[in-house]
Amino acid sequence: MIRFVRAPDGSVVPDLKRQLPGRGVWVTARRELVADAVARKQFARAFREQVRVDPDLPALVGRLLAESALGLLGFANRAGLVTAGFEKVAEAIAKRRVAVLLEASDGAADGRRKLAGKLASSGAHDVKVVEVFTGEQLSLALGRTNVIHAALGKEKLTDAFLKAARRYEHYHSAYGRSDALQDR
């Protein structure tokens, strides 16, 4: 669920951290449901007063969810928990130091297939695979160019990133399905 609050100027704003003051309105965390609430003027009914709703609110929520997850990935990178590049990721898989495998959603299927094979042959069945971010998003978050494959080690920050990435993926998936985040 995503909480929305009415700002002092009358606009509706998402409260992803659930910390903003005031009465909140909750909407199921799926893009199409937020868009439906905007189109049907349900925020005004829920707040029982006139509100200003940006028609781009569903996209804003998606951007904020992505920024949250990618910000955690950036922290993990600065903490030395991220390995990037096909060869380095393959080596980390072989050494069983991978908890989360990141694959750019716009990356070539061949590289993903090869790393999936390495995961299977190493017996790393508990590794989570995240394929919801583009190469550009991963590159910006990690401060590197052309990131297609990356891996995270087993740390608390990894769990926080995984939770945020699942929330972002769930928001964009049809009917709450989670196809892009998989256990392999």
Secondary structure as UniProt FT lines:
FT   STRAND          2..6
FT   TURN            8..9
FT   STRAND          11..15
FT   TURN            16..17
FT   STRAND          24..27
FT   HELIX           31..39
FT   TURN            40..41
FT   HELIX           42..47
FT   TURN            55..56
FT   HELIX           57..78
FT   TURN            79..80
FT   STRAND          82..84
FT   HELIX           86..94
FT   TURN            95..96
FT   STRAND          100..103
FT   TURN            105..106
FT   HELIX           109..122
FT   TURN            125..126
FT   STRAND          128..130
FT   HELIX           135..142
FT   STRAND          149..152
FT   HELIX           156..172
FT   HELIX           174..176
FT   STRAND          181..183
//
